[in-house]
Amino acid sequence: MECPLCATNRGDLVWQDECCRVITGNDSAYPGYFRVVWSEHISEMSDLDACARRHFMDVVLAVESSLRAMMNPDKINLASLGNKVPHLHWHVIARFADDRHFPESIWGCEQRCAPTRSAPDCTVLAALISIELDRVD
């Protein structure tokens, strides 16, 4: 079985380095939905060495922090499921109290109709991610 995260980005590329990339979630109902994808086909966090794990989580947290600054969400959801696509990736999702599923996960039952929100500017998001990562180094 071909891995869809190895074969394609499955979203627009926002930011990348030699280890991982940040792509859009491609969900119009959730414009603040992004994935952080490890470049190599690895399925579990424990398959990474300690340095790689730290870097990967630093990128996830840089995306979280950047989305908080840009979108001012009520909550950020972080999820690493990989049940359907066993390629190491994290979902980073800006959530709002009036979104379609809140307080459920975005994969849960819809709770309401929701207002339309604009997606963050990906160029600005990429710059903020880089700034956040520079702070960690």
Secondary structure as a PSIPRED ss2 file (coil, helix, strand):
# PSIPRED VFORMAT (PSIPRED V4.0)

   1 M C   1.000  0.000  0.000
   2 E C   1.000  0.000  0.000
   3 C C   1.000  0.000  0.000
   4 P H   0.000  1.000  0.000
   5 L H   0.000  1.000  0.000
   6 C H   0.000  1.000  0.000
   7 A H   0.000  1.000  0.000
   8 T C   1.000  0.000  0.000
   9 N C   1.000  0.000  0.000
  10 R C   1.000  0.000  0.000
  11 G C   1.000  0.000  0.000
  12 D C   1.000  0.000  0.000
  13 L E   0.000  0.000  1.000
  14 V E   0.000  0.000  1.000
  15 W E   0.000  0.000  1.000
  16 Q E   0.000  0.000  1.000
  17 D C   1.000  0.000  0.000
  18 E C   1.000  0.000  0.000
  19 C C   1.000  0.000  0.000
  20 C E   0.000  0.000  1.000
  21 R E   0.000  0.000  1.000
  22 V E   0.000  0.000  1.000
  23 I E   0.000  0.000  1.000
  24 T E   0.000  0.000  1.000
  25 G C   1.000  0.000  0.000
  26 N C   1.000  0.000  0.000
  27 D C   1.000  0.000  0.000
  28 S C   1.000  0.000  0.000
  29 A C   1.000  0.000  0.000
  30 Y C   1.000  0.000  0.000
  31 P C   1.000  0.000  0.000
  32 G C   1.000  0.000  0.000
  33 Y E   0.000  0.000  1.000
  34 F E   0.000  0.000  1.000
  35 R E   0.000  0.000  1.000
  36 V E   0.000  0.000  1.000
  37 V E   0.000  0.000  1.000
  38 W E   0.000  0.000  1.000
  39 S C   1.000  0.000  0.000
  40 E C   1.000  0.000  0.000
  41 H C   1.000  0.000  0.000
  42 I C   1.000  0.000  0.000
  43 S C   1.000  0.000  0.000
  44 E C   1.000  0.000  0.000
  45 M H   0.000  1.000  0.000
  46 S H   0.000  1.000  0.000
  47 D H   0.000  1.000  0.000
  48 L C   1.000  0.000  0.000
  49 D C   1.000  0.000  0.000
  50 A H   0.000  1.000  0.000
  51 C H   0.000  1.000  0.000
  52 A H   0.000  1.000  0.000
  53 R H   0.000  1.000  0.000
  54 R H   0.000  1.000  0.000
  55 H H   0.000  1.000  0.000
  56 F H   0.000  1.000  0.000
  57 M H   0.000  1.000  0.000
  58 D H   0.000  1.000  0.000
  59 V H   0.000  1.000  0.000
  60 V H   0.000  1.000  0.000
  61 L H   0.000  1.000  0.000
  62 A H   0.000  1.000  0.000
  63 V H   0.000  1.000  0.000
  64 E H   0.000  1.000  0.000
  65 S H   0.000  1.000  0.000
  66 S H   0.000  1.000  0.000
  67 L H   0.000  1.000  0.000
  68 R H   0.000  1.000  0.000
  69 A H   0.000  1.000  0.000
  70 M H   0.000  1.000  0.000
  71 M H   0.000  1.000  0.000
  72 N C   1.000  0.000  0.000
  73 P C   1.000  0.000  0.000
  74 D C   1.000  0.000  0.000
  75 K E   0.000  0.000  1.000
  76 I E   0.000  0.000  1.000
  77 N E   0.000  0.000  1.000
  78 L E   0.000  0.000  1.000
  79 A E   0.000  0.000  1.000
  80 S C   1.000  0.000  0.000
  81 L C   1.000  0.000  0.000
  82 G C   1.000  0.000  0.000
  83 N C   1.000  0.000  0.000
  84 K C   1.000  0.000  0.000
  85 V C   1.000  0.000  0.000
  86 P C   1.000  0.000  0.000
  87 H C   1.000  0.000  0.000
  88 L C   1.000  0.000  0.000
  89 H E   0.000  0.000  1.000
  90 W E   0.000  0.000  1.000
  91 H E   0.000  0.000  1.000
  92 V E   0.000  0.000  1.000
  93 I E   0.000  0.000  1.000
  94 A E   0.000  0.000  1.000
  95 R E   0.000  0.000  1.000
  96 F C   1.000  0.000  0.000
  97 A C   1.000  0.000  0.000
  98 D C   1.000  0.000  0.000
  99 D C   1.000  0.000  0.000
 100 R C   1.000  0.000  0.000
 101 H C   1.000  0.000  0.000
 102 F C   1.000  0.000  0.000
 103 P C   1.000  0.000  0.000
 104 E C   1.000  0.000  0.000
 105 S C   1.000  0.000  0.000
 106 I C   1.000  0.000  0.000
 107 W C   1.000  0.000  0.000
 108 G C   1.000  0.000  0.000
 109 C C   1.000  0.000  0.000
 110 E C   1.000  0.000  0.000
 111 Q C   1.000  0.000  0.000
 112 R C   1.000  0.000  0.000
 113 C C   1.000  0.000  0.000
 114 A C   1.000  0.000  0.000
 115 P C   1.000  0.000  0.000
 116 T C   1.000  0.000  0.000
 117 R C   1.000  0.000  0.000
 118 S C   1.000  0.000  0.000
 119 A C   1.000  0.000  0.000
 120 P C   1.000  0.000  0.000
 121 D C   1.000  0.000  0.000
 122 C H   0.000  1.000  0.000
 123 T H   0.000  1.000  0.000
 124 V H   0.000  1.000  0.000
 125 L H   0.000  1.000  0.000
 126 A H   0.000  1.000  0.000
 127 A H   0.000  1.000  0.000
 128 L H   0.000  1.000  0.000
 129 I H   0.000  1.000  0.000
 130 S H   0.000  1.000  0.000
 131 I H   0.000  1.000  0.000
 132 E H   0.000  1.000  0.000
 133 L H   0.000  1.000  0.000
 134 D H   0.000  1.000  0.000
 135 R H   0.000  1.000  0.000
 136 V H   0.000  1.000  0.000
 137 D C   1.000  0.000  0.000
